[in-house]
């Protein structure tokens, strides 16, 4: 897989990270446009213009301070021209190191190659924070770490200040027609959601128990899904427990409504757990103790309440 373009020249000014006091804002750059709340990202390297060789959107005002403070990172995306390839589409998180600003890349699409995205289908990434596949590329910070899990990325850059977050498409060069086009919506960073489609939501077909649980696992992310539904030691019985629970609902329509409700509640749980962790750490520091599993326990309890 080709090393992603850094886009410093395209987004240097726009990618300065706003303070938490500012409203969350998604600002398109390069060849990106928006329509009815949906972001369209184009990388066209086949024409004479260079402005649309890459595109993206900077995401500011999220309240993120360090890499470790990112609790939710997700997007719904739709590849309308060609495929995922060449490290694109991706989240790009700029962190401040002792040697200057560097980027952490978080790839969208199916692991391990992050290619083979179904065309003209909206794909929910689920929460990428906590992902156990190697979609985190921290090689700008430390050579040889192109394929890292979230835990490995956290260990390396968790304490570093985040100075910018963006969603990027720049791999038109990888295709015969020299163009890659990806739409994005409902992009989430912690409690902030960017590019929400305007107007009424499109109708959603009813979900049977297995479909409902697959969507919940995708929307929540594997770790949060296991916290919500798992009952044994390693929580790996979560899917079966979820299917059993949703099967008792009255209809497919009721299951579909429940999936949407639980997804919205999970965002609130994440925000609440982060807030509780901050309060707990301040209190523990005062008494000389730190409760390392405070956030995880708070998140699990909240998720189980809504699931």
C-alpha positions in Angstrom: 0.0 0.0 0.0 1.4 3.4 -1.0 2.3 5.8 1.8 -0.6 8.4 2.1 0.0 12.0 1.0 0.4 14.3 4.1 -1.5 17.2 2.6 0.4 19.8 4.7 0.4 22.3 1.8 -3.3 21.8 1.2 -4.6 22.1 4.7 -1.9 23.7 6.8 -3.9 26.8 7.6 -7.3 25.0 7.9 -6.1 22.2 10.1 -5.2 24.3 13.1 -7.3 22.7 15.9 -10.0 25.0 17.4 -10.4 25.2 21.1 -13.2 23.4 22.9 -15.1 26.7 23.4 -15.7 26.9 19.6 -18.7 25.1 18.0 -17.8 21.9 16.1 -17.2 22.7 12.5 -16.4 20.6 9.4 -14.6 22.7 6.8 -14.1 21.2 3.3 -10.8 21.7 1.4 -9.3 20.8 -1.9 -11.8 19.1 -4.2 -14.4 18.6 -1.4 -18.0 19.9 -1.6 -21.2 19.5 0.4 -24.8 19.1 -0.6 -27.8 18.5 1.6 -25.4 17.9 4.5 -23.4 15.1 2.7 -19.7 15.6 2.1 -18.3 14.6 -1.3 -14.5 14.0 -1.5 -12.8 13.8 -4.9 -9.3 13.0 -5.8 -8.8 13.6 -9.5 -5.2 13.3 -10.7 -6.1 12.9 -14.4 -6.9 16.5 -15.2 -4.6 19.5 -15.5 -5.8 21.1 -12.3 -4.0 20.3 -9.0 -6.5 21.7 -6.5 -8.6 18.6 -6.7 -5.8 16.1 -6.6 -6.8 15.6 -2.9 -9.7 16.7 -0.8 -10.9 16.5 2.7 -12.6 18.3 5.6 -11.0 19.6 8.8 -13.0 18.8 11.9 -12.6 21.5 14.6 -14.2 22.3 18.0 -14.4 18.7 19.2 -12.8 19.3 22.5 -10.1 16.8 21.8 -6.9 17.6 23.6 -4.6 14.6 23.4 -4.7 11.4 21.2 -5.9 9.5 24.3 -8.8 11.9 24.7 -10.4 10.6 21.5 -13.1 8.3 22.6 -15.2 8.1 19.5 -14.0 8.2 15.9 -16.4 7.0 13.2 -18.0 7.8 9.8 -20.5 6.5 7.3 -19.0 6.5 3.8 -20.0 5.6 0.3 -17.4 4.9 -2.4 -19.2 6.1 -5.6 -16.1 5.9 -7.9 -13.7 2.9 -7.9 -12.7 1.7 -4.5 -10.8 2.3 -1.2 -7.1 2.1 -1.9 -3.7 3.7 -1.3 -4.6 4.6 2.3 -7.7 6.5 1.3 -10.3 7.3 2.6 -8.9 7.9 6.1 -8.9 10.0 9.2 -5.8 12.0 9.7 -4.9 13.1 13.2 -2.1 15.6 13.6 -0.1 15.3 16.8 2.7 17.5 18.1 5.9 15.7 18.7 9.3 16.9 19.9 10.4 17.1 16.3 7.3 18.9 15.1 3.8 18.1 13.8 3.3 14.5 12.6 0.2 12.6 11.3 -1.5 9.5 12.6 -3.5 7.9 9.8 -6.6 5.8 10.6 -7.8 3.9 7.5 -11.4 3.2 6.6 -12.5 0.1 4.7 -12.0 -3.6 5.4 -8.8 -4.8 7.0 -6.1 -5.8 6.4 -5.6 -4.1 3.0 -8.3 -1.5 3.4 -9.4 -2.1 -0.2 -12.5 -3.9 -1.5 -15.1 -1.4 -0.4 -18.5 -2.2 -1.9 -19.4 0.6 -4.4 -22.5 2.8 -4.0 -23.3 1.4 -0.6 -23.2 3.4 2.6 -20.8 1.7 5.0 -20.7 2.4 8.7 -17.2 2.2 10.1 -18.3 1.7 13.7 -16.2 3.3 16.4 -12.5 2.9 15.4 -11.3 3.7 18.9 -10.3 0.3 20.4 -10.0 -1.4 17.0 -7.8 -4.5 17.2 -6.9 -4.6 13.5 -3.9 -2.8 12.1 -5.6 0.3 10.7 -3.6 2.8 12.7 -0.5 4.1 10.8 1.9 5.9 13.2 5.0 5.6 11.1 5.5 9.4 10.8 6.1 9.3 14.6 8.1 6.0 14.7 9.4 4.2 11.6 8.0 0.7 11.1 4.6 1.2 12.7 2.5 1.4 9.6 0.3 -1.4 10.8 -0.7 -0.7 14.4 -3.7 -1.5 16.5 -5.4 1.2 18.5 -3.7 -0.1 21.7 -0.3 0.2 20.0 -1.0 3.6 18.7 -2.3 4.7 22.1 0.9 3.5 23.8 3.0 5.5 21.3 1.2 8.7 20.9 -1.5 8.7 23.6 -0.1 11.6 25.5 0.7 13.8 22.5 -1.3 17.0 21.9 -3.7 16.8 18.9 -3.4 19.9 16.7 -5.7 18.8 13.9 -8.2 16.2 12.8 -9.4 15.7 9.2 -11.1 13.2 6.9 -9.1 12.8 3.7 -9.3 11.3 0.1 -6.2 11.5 -2.1 -5.8 8.2 -4.0 -7.0 9.0 -7.5 -3.6 8.0 -8.8 -4.3 4.4 -7.8 -7.0 3.9 -10.4 -7.1 3.6 -14.2 -9.4 6.6 -14.6 -7.2 8.6 -12.1 -10.2 9.5 -9.9 -11.5 8.4 -6.6 -14.8 9.8 -5.2 -16.1 9.1 -1.7 -19.1 10.5 0.1 -19.3 10.9 3.9 -21.9 11.6 6.4 -22.5 11.4 10.2 -18.8 11.8 10.9 -18.3 11.6 14.6 -15.4 12.7 16.9 -16.4 12.2 20.5 -19.7 14.0 21.1 -19.5 16.0 17.9 -21.2 14.9 14.6 -20.3 16.5 11.3 -22.1 16.4 7.9 -25.5 15.3 9.0 -27.8 14.8 6.0 -30.5 17.5 5.9 -34.2 16.7 5.5 -36.0 13.5 6.6 -34.0 10.4 7.0 -34.3 7.9 4.2 -36.6 4.9 5.1 -34.8 2.0 6.6 -36.0 -1.5 6.0 -36.8 -3.6 9.1 -34.0 -5.6 10.7 -34.2 -9.2 11.8 -32.4 -10.1 15.1 -29.1 -11.0 13.4 -29.1 -8.0 11.1 -29.9 -5.7 14.1 -27.0 -7.1 16.1 -24.6 -6.9 13.1 -25.5 -3.2 12.7 -25.2 -2.5 16.4 -21.7 -4.2 16.4 -20.7 -2.0 13.4 -22.2 1.2 14.9 -20.8 0.8 18.4 -17.5 -0.9 17.6 -16.6 -4.4 18.8 -15.4 -3.4 22.2 -18.4 -1.3 23.2 -20.7 -3.9 21.7 -19.1 -6.6 23.9 -19.4 -4.3 27.0 -23.1 -3.8 26.2 -24.2 -7.4 25.6 -21.4 -9.7 26.8 -22.0 -11.7 30.0 -19.1 -14.1 30.2 -15.5 -13.4 31.2 -14.2 -12.3 27.8 -17.5 -10.9 26.7 -17.3 -12.9 23.4 -20.8 -14.2 23.8 -22.1 -10.7 23.1 -23.5 -11.5 19.6 -25.5 -14.4 20.8 -26.9 -12.5 23.8 -27.8 -9.6 21.5 -29.7 -11.9 19.1 -31.5 -13.5 21.9 -32.5 -10.1 23.4 -33.6 -8.5 20.1 -35.5 -11.6 19.1 -38.0 -10.9 21.9 -38.9 -7.5 20.4 -42.3 -7.3 18.7 -41.2 -6.7 15.1 -38.4 -5.9 12.6 -39.6 -2.3 12.8 -39.2 -2.3 16.5 -35.7 -3.7 16.2 -34.8 -1.0 13.7 -36.0 1.7 16.0 -34.1 0.1 18.9 -30.8 0.1 16.9 -31.2 3.8 16.2 -32.0 4.6 19.9 -29.1 2.5 21.2 -26.7 4.2 18.8 -27.7 7.6 20.0 -27.5 6.6 23.6 -24.0 5.1 23.1 -22.8 8.6 22.1 -24.1 10.0 25.3 -22.6 7.1 27.3 -19.1 7.8 25.8 -19.4 11.5 26.6 -20.5 10.8 30.2 -17.8 8.2 30.7 -15.1 10.7 29.6 -16.6 13.4 31.9 -16.6 10.9 34.9 -13.1 9.8 34.1 -11.9 13.5 34.3 -13.6 14.0 37.6 -12.4 10.7 39.0 -8.8 11.4 38.0 -8.9 14.8 39.6 -10.3 13.3 42.8 -7.9 10.3 42.8 -4.9 12.6 42.2 -5.9 14.6 45.3 -5.8 11.4 47.4 -2.7 10.0 45.6 -4.6 7.2 43.8 -5.6 6.6 40.2 -8.4 4.2 39.2 -7.3 2.9 35.9 -10.6 1.2 34.9 -12.9 4.0 35.9 -13.8 5.0 32.4 -14.3 1.4 31.2 -16.5 0.5 34.1 -18.6 3.7 33.7 -19.0 3.1 29.9 -20.0 -0.5 30.4 -22.6 0.3 33.0 -24.1 3.0 30.9 -24.2 0.9 27.7 -25.9 -2.0 29.5 -28.6 0.4 30.8 -29.6 1.4 27.2 -28.9 -1.9 25.4 
